């Protein structure tokens, strides 16, 4: 039955009131008839309210039967209930499809609230992380994934875009790549992907590079020694050939040194001991080395905050800073200026190297930190670069949650800026 408008019911009520008054006037007892009609009307409403109350308590019961406005009220409530049931079924289907979809993911997916408390996870998290539903819901994720690296990464993940690689808390030799995405304010979606195969292949590659570098170093050193001896006693006919062979040997030695350095950094990334690094003292030593390397051909300017130090691995940081400084000397023509700055900024300690060298094409900048990538083969041959220096810098900065920014213009020079997180800021007399 179609639901009628309020005007229809108001008209019926006015008509009934007029009939009651007419009946009272005919009988001569208007007041008595009107009061009796009002009592009957109120009793009818109370009866319908009672039936409505019982029906709402047992919604599975049949809809009450009535007439007038109450019939329309029952019909409207019943229609709303049917629509609500349809919506609930639809929502259950959507939730079921969503759960089936997320359960089909091979990756572990977790949802954290703004306090880092676990609010939801899929079956992949049970398989890869050993989480249990519903026991682990409502607990801080750092209590469930007990890893110092994960806790530190989660603290700064809004500032660090690179994913974290960590072993699975299940302890079954599974390695995970962890990525975080922020949504709805401060809530976070954590995605853990099984990268065990890639990790193992990378480990084999690192071990191979380290082993082959060690094996090549000894014969190369012997060869270099004989070539130096020949260079001192070579006749004019072979002196040029010996010099070229010696230059190639020195370049190969540099390549092996860089390979061994990168292998060392990668093998010690999980167990290297951090300390307070006296950066001003380190830069004083690097300045002396740069002056020797430059042979007085460049103007070296160092602007160092003597009170600012850094928490980190000293050998790694020295390797990164040394590579940036040596690159600046290599690619800056004679008479150029190299400016080194170490200062504290609001976003964290900052180390920068600016040169007035030949510059780098902008299209090449995104690939500079790739291993063995060199800008132009002619320039690489002239400078003897190995293509590993900036890869070493990038690796060191990643392990220290730092960022590398590169700005360059052809013919004007380049600027390399290393920005460390504020948490690594230290004073020279502060102990870790």
C-alpha positions in Angstrom: 0.0 0.0 0.0 1.5 3.4 -0.9 2.4 5.7 2.0 0.1 8.7 2.1 1.1 12.3 2.8 0.7 14.2 6.1 -1.9 16.4 4.5 -4.1 13.4 4.0 -3.9 12.4 7.6 -4.3 15.9 8.8 -7.5 16.2 6.8 -8.8 12.9 8.2 -8.1 14.1 11.7 -9.9 17.4 11.1 -12.9 15.5 9.6 -13.0 13.1 12.6 -12.9 16.1 15.0 -15.8 17.8 13.2 -17.8 14.6 13.4 -17.2 14.3 17.1 -18.2 17.9 17.8 -21.4 17.3 15.6 -22.3 14.2 17.5 -21.9 16.0 20.8 -24.0 18.9 19.6 -26.8 16.4 18.4 -26.7 14.6 21.8 -26.4 17.8 23.8 -23.2 16.7 25.5 -20.5 18.2 23.5 -17.8 18.1 26.3 -18.5 14.5 27.3 -18.4 13.3 23.7 -15.2 15.2 22.9 -13.5 13.9 26.1 -14.6 10.3 25.3 -13.3 10.7 21.7 -9.9 12.1 23.0 -9.5 9.2 25.5 -10.3 6.7 22.7 -7.8 8.4 20.4 -5.1 8.4 23.1 -5.8 4.7 23.9 -5.5 3.8 20.2 -2.1 5.6 20.0 -0.9 3.9 23.2 -1.9 0.5 21.8 -0.1 1.1 18.6 3.0 2.3 20.5 3.0 -0.9 22.5 2.7 -3.0 19.4 5.5 -1.0 17.8 7.7 -1.5 20.8 7.2 -5.3 20.8 7.8 -5.4 17.1 11.1 -3.5 17.4 12.2 -5.9 20.1 11.5 -8.8 17.8 12.1 -7.5 14.3 11.7 -11.0 12.8 8.0 -11.0 13.8 5.4 -10.0 11.2 4.6 -6.4 10.7 1.7 -5.2 13.0 -1.6 -4.5 11.3 -3.3 -1.2 11.8 -5.0 1.6 9.9 -4.6 5.3 9.4 -1.3 7.0 10.1 0.0 4.0 12.1 -0.4 1.7 9.0 1.8 4.2 7.1 4.3 4.3 10.0 4.6 0.5 10.1 5.0 0.4 6.3 7.7 3.1 6.4 9.6 1.4 9.2 9.3 -2.0 7.4 10.6 -0.4 4.2 13.6 1.2 6.0 14.3 -2.2 7.7 14.3 -4.0 4.3 16.6 -1.3 2.8 18.9 -1.5 5.8 19.1 -5.3 5.4 19.9 -4.9 1.7 22.7 -2.4 2.6 24.1 -4.8 5.3 24.2 -7.6 2.8 25.9 -5.4 0.3 28.5 -4.3 2.9 29.1 -7.9 3.9 29.7 -8.8 0.3 32.1 -5.9 -0.2 34.0 -6.8 3.0 34.1 -10.4 2.0 35.5 -9.5 -1.4 38.0 -7.1 0.3 39.2 -9.9 2.7 39.4 -12.4 -0.2 41.5 -9.8 -2.2 43.8 -9.0 0.7 44.2 -12.7 1.7 45.2 -13.4 -1.9 48.1 -10.9 -1.5 51.5 -12.6 -1.1 52.6 -9.6 0.9 51.9 -9.0 4.6 49.7 -6.0 5.0 49.1 -4.2 8.4 47.1 -1.1 9.4 48.3 1.0 12.3 46.5 3.8 14.0 48.1 7.2 14.9 49.7 5.6 18.0 51.3 2.7 16.1 48.7 0.2 17.4 47.8 -2.7 15.1 44.1 -2.5 14.0 44.0 -4.9 11.1 46.2 -7.4 9.2 45.7 -10.0 6.4 46.6 -13.7 6.3 49.9 -12.8 4.7 50.9 -11.2 8.0 50.1 -14.4 9.8 52.3 -16.4 7.3 55.3 -14.0 7.1 55.2 -12.3 10.6 53.5 -14.9 12.7 50.7 -12.6 13.9 47.6 -14.1 15.4 44.0 -13.0 15.0 42.5 -11.7 17.3 45.1 -11.9 20.0 47.5 -9.4 18.4 44.9 -6.8 17.5 45.1 -3.7 19.6 48.8 -4.1 20.5 51.7 -1.8 19.6 53.3 -3.1 16.4 56.8 -2.6 17.9 55.8 -5.2 20.6 54.9 -7.7 18.0 57.8 -7.0 15.6 60.7 -6.8 18.0 63.5 -5.3 15.9 65.5 -2.3 16.8 66.0 -1.5 13.1 62.2 -1.6 12.5 61.4 0.6 15.5 64.0 3.2 14.4 62.9 3.1 10.8 59.2 3.4 11.8 60.1 6.5 13.8 61.6 8.3 10.8 59.8 6.6 8.0 58.0 9.9 7.1 61.4 11.4 6.3 63.0 8.4 4.7 61.5 7.1 1.4 63.6 4.0 1.1 62.2 0.7 2.3 63.7 -1.2 5.2 65.1 -4.7 4.7 64.9 -6.9 7.8 64.7 -10.6 8.8 61.3 -12.0 9.5 60.5 -12.2 13.3 59.6 -15.8 12.8 63.3 -16.6 12.5 63.0 -18.9 9.5 65.7 -17.2 7.3 63.1 -15.1 5.5 64.0 -11.6 4.6 61.4 -8.8 4.2 61.3 -5.5 2.5 59.1 -3.1 4.5 57.3 -0.1 3.1 55.0 2.4 4.9 52.2 4.5 3.5 50.5 7.2 5.5 46.8 7.8 5.0 43.9 9.4 6.8 46.1 11.8 8.8 48.5 9.7 10.9 47.3 6.2 10.2 49.8 4.0 8.4 49.6 1.0 6.0 52.7 -1.3 6.4 53.5 -3.7 3.5 56.1 -6.4 4.1 57.3 -8.3 1.0 59.3 -11.5 1.0 62.6 -10.7 -0.7 64.5 -13.7 0.5 65.5 -14.8 -3.0 66.7 -11.4 -4.0 68.5 -11.0 -0.7 70.3 -14.4 -1.1 71.3 -13.5 -4.7 72.6 -10.2 -3.6 74.6 -11.8 -0.8 76.1 -14.3 -3.3 77.0 -11.3 -5.6 78.6 -9.4 -2.7 80.6 -12.5 -1.6 81.7 -13.1 -5.2 82.8 -9.5 -5.6 84.7 -9.5 -2.3 86.4 -12.8 -3.0 87.4 -12.0 -6.6 88.7 -8.6 -5.5 90.8 -10.2 -2.8 92.1 -12.8 -5.2 93.0 -10.2 -7.9 94.7 -7.8 -5.4 97.8 -10.0 -4.8 98.8 -10.6 -8.4 97.9 -7.0 -9.3 100.2 -5.8 -6.6 103.0 -8.0 -7.9 102.5 -6.8 -11.4 102.4 -3.2 -10.3 105.8 -3.7 -8.5 107.5 -5.1 -11.6 106.1 -2.4 -13.7 107.4 0.3 -11.4 110.8 -1.4 -11.5 110.7 -1.5 -15.3 109.7 2.1 -15.4 112.8 3.1 -13.5 115.1 1.1 -15.8 113.1 1.1 -19.1 114.7 2.0 -22.4 113.2 4.7 -24.4 111.6 2.2 -26.8 109.4 0.6 -24.1 109.1 3.4 -21.5 105.8 4.7 -23.0 104.3 1.2 -23.0 105.4 0.6 -19.4 103.9 3.9 -18.3 100.6 3.1 -19.9 100.6 -0.4 -18.4 101.4 1.1 -15.0 98.5 3.7 -15.3 96.1 0.9 -16.2 97.3 -1.1 -13.2 96.8 1.8 -10.9 93.3 2.3 -12.2 92.5 -1.4 -11.7 93.9 -1.1 -8.2 91.5 1.8 -7.5 88.6 -0.2 -8.8 89.5 -3.1 -6.6 89.7 -0.8 -3.6 86.3 0.6 -4.3 84.8 -2.8 -4.7 86.3 -4.0 -1.4 85.0 -0.8 0.3 81.5 -1.3 -1.0 81.6 -5.0 0.0 82.8 -4.0 3.5 80.0 -1.5 3.9 77.3 -4.0 2.7 78.6 -6.8 4.9 78.9 -4.7 8.1 75.6 -2.7 7.6 73.8 -4.8 10.3 76.4 -5.0 13.0 78.6 -1.9 12.7 78.9 -0.1 16.0 77.9 3.5 16.1 79.7 6.2 18.0 80.0 10.0 18.2 82.0 11.0 15.2 84.1 14.1 15.5 83.4 15.5 12.1 85.5 18.7 12.4 88.6 16.6 13.2 87.7 14.2 10.3 87.3 17.1 7.9 90.7 18.5 8.9 92.4 15.2 7.9 90.4 15.1 4.7 91.5 18.6 3.9 95.1 17.6 4.1 94.5 14.6 1.8 92.6 16.8 -0.7 95.4 19.3 -0.7 97.9 16.5 -1.5 95.6 15.2 -4.2 95.0 18.7 -5.7 98.8 19.5 -5.7 98.0 23.1 -5.3 95.9 23.4 -8.4 92.6 24.2 -6.6 91.4 26.7 -4.0 90.1 24.6 -1.2 87.7 26.4 1.2 86.4 24.7 4.4 83.7 26.2 6.5 83.2 23.9 9.5 81.0 24.2 12.6 83.6 23.1 15.2 81.0 22.3 17.8 78.9 20.0 15.6 79.4 16.2 15.6 77.4 13.3 14.4 76.2 9.9 15.7 77.2 7.2 13.2 79.8 4.8 11.9 83.0 6.8 11.7 84.7 4.7 8.9 81.6 4.8 6.7 81.0 8.5 7.1 84.7 9.2 6.3 84.4 7.0 3.2 81.4 8.9 2.0 82.8 12.4 2.7 86.2 11.4 1.1 84.5 10.2 -2.1 82.6 13.4 -2.5 85.7 15.5 -1.9 87.9 13.5 -4.2 85.3 13.6 -7.0 85.2 17.4 -6.7 89.0 17.6 -7.1 88.9 15.2 -10.0 86.3 17.0 -12.0 87.4 20.6 -11.3 89.9 22.2 -13.7 93.0 23.8 -12.4 92.3 27.2 -10.7 88.8 26.2 -9.7 87.3 26.5 -6.2 86.0 23.7 -4.0 83.9 24.7 -1.0 83.2 22.3 1.8 80.6 23.1 4.5 79.6 21.3 7.7 76.8 23.1 9.5 73.7 22.5 11.6 70.3 23.3 10.1 66.8 22.9 11.3 66.2 19.7 9.4 69.5 18.2 10.6 73.3 18.3 10.2 74.4 19.1 6.7 77.6 18.3 4.8 78.0 19.9 1.4 80.7 20.0 -1.3 80.4 22.6 -4.1 82.8 22.9 -7.0 83.3 25.1 -10.0 84.0 22.1 -12.3 82.7 20.9 -15.6 79.2 20.1 -14.3 76.9 17.2 -15.0 74.0 17.1 -17.5 70.7 17.2 -15.6 69.4 14.1 -17.4 72.3 12.1 -15.9 71.8 13.2 -12.3 69.2 10.5 -11.4 71.6 7.7 -12.4 74.7 9.0 -10.7 74.4 6.8 -7.6 74.1 3.6 -9.7 77.0 1.2 -9.4 79.5 1.5 -12.3 77.6 4.3 -13.9 79.8 7.0 -15.3 78.9 10.2 -17.1 80.6 10.0 -20.5 83.3 7.4 -21.3 85.8 10.1 -22.4 85.6 11.9 -19.0 85.8 8.6 -17.1 89.0 7.7 -19.0 90.5 11.1 -18.3 89.8 11.1 -14.6 90.2 7.3 -14.0 86.8 7.0 -12.2 85.4 3.6 -11.3 81.7 4.5 -11.1 81.5 3.3 -7.5 82.2 6.4 -5.5 78.7 7.8 -5.4 77.2 4.3 -5.0 79.3 4.1 -1.8 78.1 7.5 -0.7 74.5 6.6 -1.3 74.8 3.4 0.6 76.4 5.1 3.6 73.7 7.7 3.7 70.9 5.2 3.5 72.3 3.3 6.5 72.4 6.6 8.4 68.8 7.5 7.3 70.3 10.5 5.5 69.5 12.0 2.1 71.7 13.0 -0.9 70.8 16.0 -3.0 72.6 16.8 -6.3 72.5 20.0 -8.2 74.6 20.7 -11.2 74.9 22.9 -14.3 77.2 22.1 -17.3 80.2 24.4 -17.3 79.3 26.0 -13.9 79.9 23.2 -11.4 78.1 20.8 -9.0 76.8 20.8 -5.4 76.4 17.6 -3.4 74.5 17.9 -0.1 74.2 15.2 2.6 71.4 15.9 5.1 71.3 13.8 8.3 68.3 13.4 10.5 68.2 15.7 13.6 68.3 12.6 15.9 72.0 12.1 14.8 73.0 15.6 15.9 75.7 15.5 18.7 78.0 17.9 20.4 81.7 17.2 20.5 81.7 16.5 24.2 78.5 14.4 24.1 78.7 10.7 24.7 76.5 8.2 22.8 
